[in-house]
Amino acid sequence: MKKTTGALVGLCATGPLLLALPILGIGAGTASASCSTDGARGVDASAVAKQVKAILDGGDKGSVSVPGLDAPADQVPNAKTIQATGVAMNIPARGQVVALATALQESGLRNLTYGDRDSLGLFQQRPSMGWGTASQILDPVHASTKFYEGLKKVSGWQSLSVTQAAQAVQKSGFPEAYAKWEPLATALQKAIEPLLQKAGDASPSPSPSGSADTSPSPDSAGGCSADGDGTDFGTIPAGALPKEYKIPASAPPKVQTAIRWALGQLGTPYQWGGTCTDSHGKNPMGRCDCSSLMQGAYKAAGVTLTRTTYTQVKDGKAVSVDALKPGDLLFTEGTAAVPEHVGMAIGQGLIVHAPHTGDVVRITTVASWKSRILAARRVV
């Protein structure tokens, strides 16, 4: 929703999300930052190394042939190690692509024993900058682990471009240099993934303490946890639903209906002021904006919501963003009292929303929204 000529006539955001705003209280509850990830916690390097070895030893030994590599005999094993480390650390495919693109730029995917000043290894990390000792940095698993740890500390890295994410970790003097490697890195990741997947799926991920994490996965109702912020799904194409996603069976029936209805609008064009009564039809005004998508979804479930984000932020009850459940409404942009955008949590760290003019109803992650959420409301 936007203000126009001084009057509250808008219905939903028409442009990209604004910069992060302070988290403010609304109603009886207080909206705080969303589920935190384990990016700030270190992992046990020895546990990661053991798992990487298991993934590489147990994976398919098939060859990898990707055009664009000038020394594949050296580069492919290093790429496999980088990617296997990502699998061991539960880094989604997008993060693995960032790591591969970074190594292609920094070292040509070679484990170099030299570099600018004291830079070494696949990522040209420097002992003097705290990446480890020279011998540690020359260990591809250690170097990859440190890179991924740095990446996980970058807030919202999943929504950044490959170049932006890589630069946030590396702080290179040539910040645009990573972009040209994204196609090759993507091809490598896709070619290597089938060779690692079987072994990776069978291996427990290392916990920060170094012990195998045998705890159950997050409740499908969508509570906060390190792997419950949606990042495990990697990059989600516009209008698509990750094949691993399932509507949470533990959610109330009305919430399941609302989620199912909202997902039925995926891929349909955004229309500011649209009623969301015929999103697949030819009449643009039958399509959805952010608040009419929420209203239509809950109408299908027999629950009445008001029409705009300004009023929907008062529907239901305020809840903590640290304890989201499927069906909760999440508000961004503007202020907590007068928010301009809304989406619905659908479980597994995912959100369905209608973003802005020129985009389509799509899925995004809680992680990518966490610094911008102003309020959360539970209507069922």
GILINQUI-V568494 format. One line per field, one symbol per residue. phi: phi as a letter, one per 40 degrees, with the letter a starting at -180 (. if undefined). psi: psi as a letter, one per 40 degrees, with the letter a starting at -180 (. if undefined). A space follows every 50 residues. Layout:
phi=???
psi=???
This chain:
phi=.bcbfgbcbcbacbbccccdbdcbcagcbbcbdcdcccccccbcccccdc cdcccccccccccbbbdhccadccccdccccdcccccccgccddcccdcc ccccccbggbcccaicfbcagcbfcbdcbgchcdcccccdccccdccccc cccccgdccccdccccccccfccbccccdcccccccccdcccdccbcccc ccbccccdchcccbcccddccgccadbbbgcccgcbddgbbdcccbcdcc cddccdcccccccccdgcccbcgccgcacccccdcccbbccccccccccc cgbcbccbcccccbcgbcbcccbcbdgccbbbggbccbcbaaabcbgfgb bbabcadgbbdabbbddccdcbcbabbbbb
psi=iihhfeigeidiieaiiiihiihiihbeihhiiahiifdehiihdddddd dddddddeiheiihhhiehegdddddddddddddddddefhidddddddd ddddddeffigieiahbfiiadefihdeeeeiiddddehddddddddddd deehhfddeiidddddddddfiegdedddeedddddddddddddeddddd dehiihideeihheiiiiheefihidffeedeeahhiheihhdeiihhde iidddddddddddeeheiiihheiefegdeadhdeeaiaddddddddddd eehhiididdddeeiaiiiheefiiheihhhiibiddgieiiihheiffi hhihciheaihihaiddeedeehdihihe.
